[in-house]
Amino acid sequence: MPRIAKNHPTSRLNLEMGESARQKLMTLRDQTQANSLTEVVQRALAVYEFLHAEKQKGNQLIVKGEGGEKEVVLL
């Protein structure tokens, strides 16, 4: 697949990770229909940045289950 031209500067980042981490990235790519592993990492970074910002503000992450039960997720 050819690279898509970008309108903003980029830089290359080489990551060394275990095979299980790479498999998780590939599974997420397939499940989310992301175009690349890079897109999966970018999305993960956005989520992590959001969660960190909320924690810095003193907020909590609460997950509500199908039955209505709520659980506070420790960050």
C-alpha positions in Angstrom: 0.0 0.0 0.0 1.5 3.4 -1.0 2.0 6.0 1.7 -0.5 8.8 1.8 0.9 12.3 1.5 0.7 14.2 4.8 0.2 17.9 5.3 2.1 18.0 8.5 5.7 17.1 9.6 6.2 13.5 10.7 9.1 11.6 12.2 9.8 7.9 12.3 9.8 6.0 15.6 11.1 2.4 15.9 9.7 0.4 18.7 11.0 -2.8 20.1 8.2 -4.9 21.6 7.4 -8.5 22.4 5.5 -10.6 20.0 2.4 -10.7 22.2 2.3 -6.8 22.2 2.5 -6.8 18.4 -0.2 -9.4 18.1 -2.4 -7.3 20.3 -1.8 -4.3 18.1 -2.6 -6.3 15.0 -5.8 -7.7 16.6 -6.9 -4.2 17.5 -6.1 -3.0 14.0 -8.4 -5.7 12.6 -11.2 -5.3 15.1 -11.3 -1.5 14.7 -10.7 -1.5 11.0 -7.8 0.8 11.4 -5.7 1.4 8.3 -2.4 0.6 10.0 -0.6 -0.2 13.2 0.4 3.4 13.3 -3.3 4.4 13.4 -3.8 2.0 16.3 -0.9 3.5 18.3 -2.2 7.1 17.5 -5.6 6.2 18.8 -4.2 4.6 21.9 -2.1 7.6 22.6 -5.2 9.9 22.3 -7.1 7.7 24.8 -4.1 7.6 27.2 -3.7 11.4 26.9 -7.4 11.9 27.7 -7.4 9.5 30.7 -4.2 11.2 32.1 -5.8 14.7 31.7 -8.9 13.5 33.5 -6.9 12.0 36.3 -4.8 15.2 36.7 -8.2 17.1 37.1 -9.1 14.7 40.0 -11.8 13.0 37.9 -12.6 9.2 38.0 -13.3 6.8 35.2 -16.6 4.9 35.9 -17.7 2.0 33.8 -21.3 1.1 33.7 -22.2 -2.5 33.0 -25.2 -3.8 31.0 -27.1 -4.4 34.3 -26.5 -0.9 35.5 -23.7 -1.8 38.0 -21.0 0.8 38.1 -17.3 0.3 38.8 -14.6 2.9 39.4 -11.5 2.1 37.3 -8.2 2.9 39.0 -5.9 4.8 36.7 
